[in-house]
Amino acid sequence: MKAFQIFKHNKTNLHVQQVEIPRPQLQPHELLIEVKASGVNPLDNMITRGDVRMITPYSFPLTLGNECSGVVVEVGSAVQDFVVGDKVFTRLPTDQIGAFADYVAVPAEAVAKMPEGLTFTEAASIPLTALTASQALELMGAKAGETIFISGGSGGLGAMAIPLAKSRGLTVYTNGNSAARDRVVALGADRYLDYKTEDYLEHLPQVDYVLDSLGGAELSRQMKLLKPGGHIVSLRGMPDGKFARRFGLPLWKQWLLSLVGRKLNKEARKYQAHYDFLFVRSNGRQLSEIARLIEERGIRPSVDRVFPFAETNEALDLVAREGASGKIVISHED
């Protein structure tokens, strides 16, 4: 079967190579999925650069791709909830990625049936961002009637985070490029700021929660937006000891990340707030709940561009340039 792989980490060259590899051998607890579409994410390029080695080290050669949709073509002997022919989608386990391939073997507990009415392309754009938003909201303990600022809401994360936050009864503020205003407001955003002309610190009241997708200097600025007792969850900040314990990392990594994350935790305490780092994990149960919510509320994911499988490198390049408004997807169908 065809797959796109990397053979080492590379900070400057994010190119993946198309190869022929054997179809995966199925374990009793797994499903074999014929991949119809794969979501493309900044995480894919981060893995190539080696940015997440501390969290999840990989062996080479490595087939990239963290999320996909497709059809079940084989069911492991211990699996009960799926049958051949089921249309499914998944965020693959962090230690078992490989969605940029014709077929992928996935533990059944990481898989859910696709929402009714969505195409494979739309479904492939959902798992990573939707699970990120869902797990962030759980980590925050977000409750109806409270407020959240979602940074960069015009991108792929906002397309799922905004409606999921609204479904919990939150007031949602976000920012992004001016061209995406109408689309993002239609997702449910209560207020949308043009990041080039409207500073959230000047235009927004203090909020209960922030979901940060930018990191760096913006992470520190967003802490100022929090009410006392508020909670910021970052996807691009530094991991800390709390994260390492939640993620089940070895004790030496827990100790090291406690040191690494000390500065951000101290900074958050200055604002009487809480800081957490999030690295999204596979979860078929949560994904099933998200599918149900998508069906009930008629949520349609925002797909910006679809590339054919042969143009996987072009898709990764567009994501690296942050040149998309919405999600980038690879279609495996001819």
C-alpha positions as CSV (number, residue, x, y, z in Angstrom):
1,M,0.0,0.0,0.0
2,K,1.0,3.6,-0.5
3,A,2.1,5.7,2.5
4,F,3.9,8.9,3.3
5,Q,6.8,8.6,5.7
6,I,9.7,10.4,7.3
7,F,13.1,8.8,8.0
8,K,14.5,11.3,10.5
9,H,13.6,14.5,12.3
10,N,14.4,17.6,10.2
11,K,14.0,21.2,11.4
12,T,14.2,22.8,8.0
13,N,12.9,20.2,5.5
14,L,9.3,19.0,6.2
15,H,9.1,16.9,3.0
16,V,7.6,13.4,3.4
17,Q,8.4,10.6,1.0
18,Q,5.9,8.3,-0.7
19,V,6.7,4.7,-0.2
20,E,5.2,1.2,-0.7
21,I,4.8,-0.7,2.6
22,P,2.8,-3.8,3.6
23,R,-0.8,-3.5,4.8
24,P,-0.9,-3.5,8.6
25,Q,-1.4,-6.8,10.4
26,L,-4.5,-6.6,12.6
27,Q,-4.4,-7.2,16.4
28,P,-7.5,-8.7,18.2
29,H,-8.5,-5.3,19.6
30,E,-8.0,-3.3,16.4
31,L,-9.9,-2.3,13.3
32,L,-8.4,-2.1,9.8
33,I,-9.6,1.0,8.1
34,E,-9.4,1.8,4.5
35,V,-8.6,5.5,4.7
36,K,-10.8,7.8,2.6
37,A,-9.5,11.1,3.9
38,S,-6.9,12.5,6.3
39,G,-6.8,15.7,8.2
40,V,-3.6,17.7,8.0
41,N,-2.5,19.6,11.1
42,P,0.4,21.7,12.5
43,L,1.1,18.7,14.7
44,D,2.2,16.7,11.6
45,N,5.0,19.2,10.9
46,M,5.8,19.5,14.6
47,I,6.5,15.7,14.6
48,T,8.8,16.0,11.5
49,R,10.7,18.8,13.2
50,G,11.0,16.7,16.4
51,D,9.2,19.3,18.5
52,V,7.2,16.7,20.5
53,R,10.0,14.2,21.1
54,M,9.8,14.8,24.9
55,I,6.1,13.9,24.9
56,T,5.9,11.1,22.4
57,P,9.2,9.8,20.9
58,Y,8.8,8.0,17.5
59,S,10.9,5.3,15.7
60,F,11.7,5.5,12.0
61,P,10.6,5.1,9.4
62,L,7.4,6.8,10.5
63,T,4.2,7.1,8.6
64,L,2.7,10.5,9.4
65,G,-1.0,11.5,9.9
66,N,-2.9,11.8,13.1
67,E,-6.6,11.7,12.0
68,C,-8.7,10.2,9.3
69,S,-12.0,8.9,8.1
70,G,-12.7,5.7,6.2
71,V,-14.4,2.4,6.0
72,V,-13.8,-0.6,8.3
73,V,-12.6,-3.5,6.1
74,E,-11.5,-5.9,8.8
75,V,-12.5,-6.4,12.5
76,G,-10.2,-7.9,15.2
77,S,-11.4,-10.9,17.0
78,A,-11.9,-9.1,20.3
79,V,-13.9,-6.1,18.8
80,Q,-17.7,-6.1,19.3
81,D,-19.0,-2.6,18.5
82,F,-18.0,-2.3,14.8
83,V,-18.6,-4.4,11.7
84,V,-17.1,-4.4,8.2
85,G,-18.6,-1.6,6.2
86,D,-18.9,0.9,9.0
87,K,-18.0,4.5,8.2
88,V,-15.7,5.7,10.9
89,F,-13.4,8.5,12.0
90,T,-10.6,8.6,14.5
91,R,-7.7,10.6,16.1
92,L,-5.1,7.8,16.1
93,P,-3.3,7.1,19.4
94,T,-0.2,9.2,19.8
95,D,2.1,6.1,19.7
96,Q,0.3,4.6,16.7
97,I,-0.1,7.3,14.1
98,G,-0.1,6.7,10.3
99,A,-3.2,8.2,8.7
100,F,-1.2,9.2,5.5
101,A,-1.6,5.7,4.1
102,D,-4.1,3.6,2.2
103,Y,-4.9,1.6,5.3
104,V,-4.4,2.0,9.0
105,A,-4.9,-0.4,12.0
106,V,-6.4,1.4,15.0
107,P,-7.5,0.2,18.4
108,A,-11.3,0.1,18.4
109,E,-11.4,2.3,21.6
110,A,-10.0,5.2,19.6
111,V,-12.6,5.0,16.8
112,A,-16.2,6.3,16.4
113,K,-18.8,6.1,13.8
114,M,-19.0,9.1,11.5
115,P,-21.7,11.6,12.0
116,E,-24.7,11.1,9.7
117,G,-24.8,13.4,6.7
118,L,-21.0,14.3,6.6
119,T,-18.7,13.4,3.8
120,F,-15.4,11.6,4.4
121,T,-13.6,14.8,3.8
122,E,-15.6,16.7,6.4
123,A,-15.4,13.9,8.9
124,A,-11.6,13.7,8.5
125,S,-11.3,17.3,9.5
126,I,-13.0,16.8,12.9
127,P,-11.2,14.4,15.3
128,L,-8.1,16.3,16.3
129,T,-9.6,19.7,16.7
130,A,-12.8,18.5,18.2
131,L,-11.1,16.3,20.8
132,T,-8.7,19.1,21.6
133,A,-11.6,21.5,22.3
134,S,-13.5,18.8,24.2
135,Q,-10.5,17.8,26.4
136,A,-9.6,21.5,27.0
137,L,-13.1,22.3,28.1
138,E,-13.1,19.3,30.5
139,L,-9.7,20.4,31.9
140,M,-11.0,23.9,32.5
141,G,-14.2,22.6,34.1
142,A,-16.1,25.0,31.9
143,K,-19.7,25.6,33.0
144,A,-22.7,27.2,31.3
145,G,-22.9,31.0,31.8
146,E,-19.1,31.5,31.8
147,T,-16.9,33.2,29.2
148,I,-14.1,31.9,27.0
149,F,-11.6,33.5,24.6
150,I,-10.5,31.2,21.8
151,S,-7.4,32.5,20.1
152,G,-7.2,32.2,16.3
153,G,-10.8,31.2,15.9
154,S,-10.7,31.6,12.1
155,G,-8.5,28.5,11.8
156,G,-9.3,24.7,12.0
157,L,-9.4,24.7,15.8
158,G,-12.0,27.4,16.0
159,A,-14.3,25.6,13.5
160,M,-14.9,22.9,16.2
161,A,-14.0,24.7,19.5
162,I,-16.5,27.5,19.0
163,P,-19.6,25.3,18.5
164,L,-18.5,22.9,21.2
165,A,-18.1,25.8,23.7
166,K,-21.5,27.2,22.7
167,S,-23.0,23.7,23.2
168,R,-21.8,24.0,26.9
169,G,-23.6,27.3,27.3
170,L,-20.4,29.5,27.2
171,T,-20.1,33.0,25.9
172,V,-17.4,32.8,23.2
173,Y,-15.0,35.5,22.2
174,T,-12.5,34.9,19.4
175,N,-10.2,36.6,16.9
176,G,-8.8,36.0,13.4
177,N,-8.6,37.5,10.0
178,S,-11.2,40.0,8.8
179,A,-12.2,37.8,5.8
180,A,-13.5,35.0,8.1
181,R,-15.7,37.2,10.3
182,D,-19.1,36.1,8.9
183,R,-18.1,32.4,8.8
184,V,-16.9,32.4,12.4
185,V,-19.9,34.3,13.7
186,A,-22.1,31.8,12.0
187,L,-20.3,29.1,14.0
188,G,-21.7,30.8,17.2
189,A,-19.0,33.3,18.2
190,D,-20.6,36.0,20.4
191,R,-17.9,38.5,19.4
192,Y,-15.2,38.4,16.7
193,L,-12.1,40.6,16.6
194,D,-9.9,41.3,13.7
195,Y,-6.5,40.5,15.1
196,K,-4.8,43.1,13.0
197,T,-6.8,46.1,14.2
198,E,-8.5,45.0,17.4
199,D,-6.5,44.1,20.5
200,Y,-8.4,41.7,22.7
201,L,-6.9,43.3,25.8
202,E,-8.5,46.6,24.8
203,H,-11.8,45.3,23.4
204,L,-12.9,42.4,25.7
205,P,-13.9,42.1,29.3
206,Q,-12.0,39.7,31.5
207,V,-13.0,36.0,30.9
208,D,-13.1,32.8,32.8
209,Y,-11.2,30.7,30.3
210,V,-8.7,31.0,27.5
211,L,-7.9,28.4,24.9
212,D,-4.5,29.3,23.5
213,S,-3.3,28.0,20.1
214,L,-0.5,30.5,19.6
215,G,2.0,30.2,22.5
216,G,5.0,32.5,22.9
217,A,4.4,36.1,23.8
218,E,0.7,35.8,23.0
219,L,0.3,33.2,25.8
220,S,1.6,35.7,28.3
221,R,-0.7,38.5,27.0
222,Q,-3.7,36.2,27.1
223,M,-3.1,35.5,30.8
224,K,-3.9,39.2,31.4
225,L,-7.3,38.6,30.0
226,L,-8.3,36.1,32.7
227,K,-10.4,36.9,35.7
228,P,-8.9,36.0,39.1
229,G,-9.4,32.2,39.4
230,G,-9.5,31.9,35.6
231,H,-7.9,29.1,33.7
232,I,-5.8,29.1,30.5
233,V,-5.2,25.9,28.5
234,S,-2.4,26.1,25.9
235,L,-1.7,23.9,22.9
236,R,1.6,25.7,22.1
237,G,3.0,26.7,25.5
238,M,5.5,24.6,27.5
239,P,4.5,21.3,29.0
240,D,4.7,21.2,32.8
241,G,4.7,18.7,35.6
242,K,0.9,18.5,35.9
243,F,0.7,17.6,32.2
244,A,3.5,15.0,32.5
245,R,1.6,13.3,35.3
246,R,-1.7,13.3,33.5
247,F,0.0,12.0,30.3
248,G,1.7,9.2,32.3
249,L,5.2,10.2,31.4
250,P,8.2,8.6,33.2
251,L,9.2,10.1,36.5
252,W,12.3,11.7,35.1
253,K,10.2,13.5,32.5
254,Q,7.8,14.6,35.2
255,W,10.7,16.1,37.1
256,L,12.2,17.8,34.1
257,L,8.9,19.2,32.8
258,S,8.1,20.5,36.3
259,L,11.2,22.6,36.0
260,V,10.5,23.6,32.4
261,G,6.9,24.7,33.1
262,R,7.7,26.5,36.4
263,K,7.9,29.9,34.8
264,L,4.4,29.7,33.1
265,N,2.8,28.4,36.3
266,K,4.4,31.2,38.3
267,E,3.2,33.8,35.7
268,A,-0.3,32.4,35.9
269,R,-0.3,32.7,39.7
270,K,0.6,36.4,39.3
271,Y,-2.8,36.8,37.8
272,Q,-4.4,34.4,40.4
273,A,-5.1,32.1,37.5
274,H,-4.3,28.5,36.5
275,Y,-2.2,27.3,33.5
276,D,-2.3,23.9,31.8
277,F,-0.7,22.5,28.7
278,L,-2.7,20.1,26.5
279,F,-1.6,17.4,24.0
280,V,-4.7,15.8,22.6
281,R,-5.2,12.1,23.1
282,S,-7.4,9.6,21.2
283,N,-10.7,8.8,22.8
284,G,-13.5,7.0,20.9
285,R,-16.1,7.6,23.6
286,Q,-15.6,11.4,23.4
287,L,-15.6,11.3,19.6
288,S,-18.9,9.4,19.7
289,E,-20.3,12.2,21.9
290,I,-19.0,14.8,19.5
291,A,-20.6,13.0,16.5
292,R,-23.9,13.0,18.3
293,L,-23.6,16.7,19.0
294,I,-22.7,17.4,15.4
295,E,-25.8,15.5,14.2
296,E,-28.1,17.2,16.8
297,R,-26.9,20.7,16.1
298,G,-26.2,20.4,12.3
299,I,-22.6,21.5,12.8
300,R,-20.6,21.6,9.5
301,P,-16.8,21.7,9.8
302,S,-15.0,24.4,8.0
303,V,-12.8,22.7,5.3
304,D,-10.6,25.2,3.5
305,R,-8.9,23.0,0.8
306,V,-8.8,19.4,-0.2
307,F,-5.6,18.0,-1.7
308,P,-5.3,14.6,-3.5
309,F,-3.3,12.0,-1.7
310,A,-0.4,12.4,-4.1
311,E,-0.1,16.0,-3.1
312,T,0.4,15.4,0.6
313,N,3.6,17.5,0.7
314,E,1.7,20.5,-0.8
315,A,-0.9,20.1,2.0
316,L,1.7,20.0,4.7
317,D,3.4,23.0,3.2
318,L,0.2,25.1,3.2
319,V,-0.3,24.2,6.9
320,A,3.3,25.2,7.7
321,R,2.8,28.6,6.0
322,E,-0.5,29.0,8.0
323,G,-2.1,29.9,4.7
324,A,-5.5,28.4,5.4
325,S,-8.8,29.6,6.8
326,G,-10.3,26.4,8.1
327,K,-9.0,22.8,7.9
328,I,-6.8,21.2,5.2
329,V,-7.7,17.7,4.2
330,I,-6.2,15.0,2.0
331,S,-8.5,12.9,-0.1
332,H,-7.5,9.3,-0.7
333,E,-10.3,8.7,-3.1
334,D,-9.6,8.8,-6.9
